[in-house]
Amino acid sequence: MLQLQTYLLLLLTGIMWGGVYLLMASGLNLIYGVMKVVNLAHGDFIVVAGLLAVTLYGAFRAGPALAIPVATLLFLLVGGLVYRGLLARVETTAPQGELRTLLITFGLSSIISNIALLIWGGQYQSVPFFQSAVHLGALFFPESLLVSSLLAFALAFAVQLWLTRTRSGRLVRATAQSELGAASCGLNTGRIRLLTFALGAAMAGAAGALTVVLIPVQAASGGFMTVQAFTLIALGGLGNYLGALLAAILLGVIEVSSSYFLGASAASAVIYVIFILVLIVRPQGLLGQRGRI
C-alpha cells in the first residue's frame, strides 16, 4: 500500500511539474509554429519576469496575483518592440533567414542577461509564497507546486482556446499553416507575426512570474530555461501544441521519478538520453507535424 502511494505521488507530482514546463515552453512553441523562429532569448524573458516578481515582492509584498499580470503586460509590450525593432527588419524568407533570426535572438539573450546581472546581481532569488503543504487523502503536495501547476495549465489552455475558438486565433493558425496562402487571402501576415511574437513573450513573462515561486533564478539562468523549453517542444514536435502537452507531462514524470530513484544529478541525464532516443527514432517528435498548433 505504501509503495502504491509512493508511485501515485510521483505520478501526480510529475504531472504538476509538467504543467509548469508546458507554460514555460508554450510561448516558444507558439512563436516557432507561426514564424519558424527559435527565440534564444525566451529563457531570458522568463528569468527577467521572475526577477521582476522578486522585486515586486520586496517592494510591495506583492504575490503572483499582481506579479503575473504585470509581467504578462510588460513582456507583451517588450515582445512587440523586439519584433518591430529587430525581427521585422530581417529577411526571413532568404536561405539564411533562420540563421539571422537565431543570431539576433542570441545577441538579444546576451544583452538581456548582462543587463539583468547589473540590476539584480548574480545571486539566486525566489519568492516565498505558498509555503505550506496540501493534503489530498494520504498524499501531501507542496502548496506552491499545486497552485503553480493549476495556474500554468489554466493559462496554457486559455491560449489554446483562443487559438481554436476565436477569429484572431484562427488567423494565427492559418498563417502557421501557410503564410503565403494567408497573405494571398488578404491577411496582414506582418501584423499576425507581431501579435504572435508579442503573445509568446507575454507567455514567457507569465511563466517567469509564476515559476519563481518554485525555481530560484539568477541573471544567467536564461540559457538553461531556453534549452529546457526547446527540448520540450522538439520532443513533442516543433510547433505542435498537443505534442508539447504530452512531452511536458512525460518530462515532468520522468524527472520526478528519476530524481527519486536515481538522485537529482541523474535526472537531467535521463531526460536528455530519452530526448536523443526519440529524435533518433522519430526525428519529427512524438506527434510529428500533424496539426501544428
N, C-alpha and C positions, 0 to 999 in steps of 0.2 A: 504493500500500500504506500509506504514511504517512497519507494523507488518510482511508482507511478506518479505521485505528487511532484517529485523532482523533475521528471520528464515533462509533465504538464506545465510546470513553472518555467522550464527552459523554453518550451514552445511558445507560450504566451508572451514571455519577455522578449523573445526573438521577434515575434510579430510586432510588438510595440516599438522596438528599435527599427524595424522595417518601415513603419510609418514615418519615423523621423528621417530616415535615409531617403525615403521617397520624396519628401518635401525638399530636402537638400538638393536632390537631383532633378526635380521636375522643371525648374526654370531652365537649366542647361538642356534638358530633353526637348522642351518646347522650342527653344532657340534653334537647336540643330534641326528639329523636324521641319521648320519653316525655312530657315535661312541657310542650312548646311554649314553653320559656323560653330566651331567648338570654342566657346568663350573661356579662355585660360584665366581670366580674371574672376570667374564665377565664385571660386572659393574665397577670394579676397573680399568680394561683396558680402559673403556670409560672415566672414571674420569681422569686418568693419561694423556690420549691423550688430553683431554680438557685443563688440566693444562699446558701441553706442548705447546698447541696453545697459551695460555696466555703468556707464556714465550717468544715464538717467536714474538708475537705482541709487547711485551715490549722491546725486544732487537732490532728488525729489522722493527717494524711496519708492520709485515707480516700478511696478512689476510688469510682466508680459502684457497685461491688458492695455497698457499705454505704449510699451516699447514696440510691440508688434505692428500696430497701425502706423506709428511714427516711422519706423524703419521701412515699412512697405511703401508708404507715400514718398519718403525720401529717395529710395532706390528706384521707384518708378520714374522720378524726375532724373536721377543720375543715369539710368538706362537710356532715357530719351536723349539726353545730352551726349552721351557716348556714341550713340548711333548717329545722331545728326553731325557731331563734330568729327568723328573718325570713320566709322564703318560705311556711312553713306557716301563718303568721298573715295572709296576704294572700288575698283572694278572687280567684282567677284565672279563674273562670268568668264573672265580670261583664264587660260590654263593655269596661271599662278595665283588665281583669286583666293582659293582656300588657304594657300600658304601665306598670302599677305594678311588675311584676317587673323591667322594664328600668330604671326609676328606682332601685329598691332595689339592683340589682346595679351600677348606675353609681355610686351613692354608696359602695357597698362597695369598688369598684375604687379610688376616690379615697382612701378611708381606708387601704386596704392599701398603696397606692403611697407615701403620705406616711409611714406607719409604717416601711416598708422604707427610705425615704430617711433617716429618723432613725437607723436601726440600721446600715445598710451604707454610707450616703453616696451620692453621685451618680456615682461613677466606674464605668466598665465593668469587669467582673470575669469571669474564666473559670477553668477547672480544667485544668492542663497534664497531661492524661493521654493515652495512646496517640499519641505524637508522631512515631512512625516511619511509613514507607511500606510498603505491602503490594504484592508483585509477583504479578500474575496474567498469566502469559505475558509478552508485551511491554508490558503495561499496568501503570501504577503508580497506586495509590489511597492516600489518607491513611488510616492505620490508624484514626484517630478516627472518620472518616466510615463506614468499613466496619463497625466494631464497633457504633457507634451505630445504624446503619441496620438491621443484623440484629436487635439487641435491640428496636428500635422496631417492626419488622414482627412479631416474636415476641409482644410484649406486646399489640399491636393485634389480632392473630389469636387470641390467647388469650381476649380479651374476646368476640370474635365466636363462638368455640367455646362459651364459657359461655352466650351468648345463645341459641344454637341447639341445644345438646346437653344442657343441664341443666334441671331443673324450674323453679328460680328464674329462670333466664334466659328461659324460655318465658312465665313470668308477667309479666316485664317487657315482653316483646314483645306479649303480649295487651293489656296496659294501653296500650301505644303505639298499637295498632290501634283500640281503643275503650275509653276509661276508664269510660264509662257501662256498657258491656257487661261489662267486667271486674268492676265493682262489683256489678252485678246477679247475677253468678255467685258472689258471696260473697268475692271477693278484697279484701284490705285495700289499697286503692289508695294510701292515705296512706303506709303502710309501704313500698310499692313505689316511690313517688316519693322517699321518704327514701333508700332504697337506691340509686336511680338517681343522685340528685344527689351523694351521698357517693362513689359509684364514679366519676362524671365528674370530681369534684375530685381523687380519688386518681390518675386517669389524667393529669391536669394536673400533679400532683406528680411522677409518674414521668417525664413528658416534660421537666419543668424540670431535674431532676437528671441526665437523660441529655444533653439538648441543650446544657447549659452547657459541655460539653466542646468543642462545635463553635461555638457562638454566644455571644460575650461579652454579658452582660446588665447592666443597671443598674436602679435602682428604678423609673424612668419608662418602661421598655420594655414594660410590660404592655399598653398600648393598641395598640401595633403588633402584638404577639402575638395579641391578640383579633381584630383586623381580619384578620390573615392566616388565622387558623383559621376565622373566619366566611366569608371569601371562598372558602375551600376547600370547606366544606360546602354553601354556597349554589351553588357551581359544580357540585358533584356531585348536588345535590338534597337539600334540607333533611331531615335525619333518615334519609337513605339510606346504608347502610354501603358497599355496592358502588360507589355513586356517589362517595363520599368517597375510596375507594381509587383509583378511576380518576382523579379530579381531582387527588389527591396526586401520583401518578406523572406526570400531564400537566404540572402546575405545576412539579415538580422538573425535568423535562426541558426545559421552556420556559425556566425561569430560568437553568439552566446554559448552555444553547445561546445564549440572548440575551446573557448576560454574556460569553461567548467571542467572539461575532461582533460585538456592538454596544457592549459595555462594561457595567460594573456599574450605571452610572447609568440606563441604558435598560432594564435587565432588569425592574425593578418596573413601569415604564410599560407594557411589552409585556404583562405578566401581567394588569394591570387593564384594558387595552384588550380582550384576549381575554375576560375576565370580563364586561365590559359587552356585548360582542357576543353571547356565549352567552345572557345574560339577555334580550337583545332577541329573539333567535331562539327560545330555549327558556326562558321565564321560570321554569319549574319545575326547571331544572337539567338536566344531561346525562341522568340516568336518571329524571327526573320523580318521581312519587310512588309508583312501584311498589316494593313490598317494603320499606317503611320499617323500618330497622334489621333 
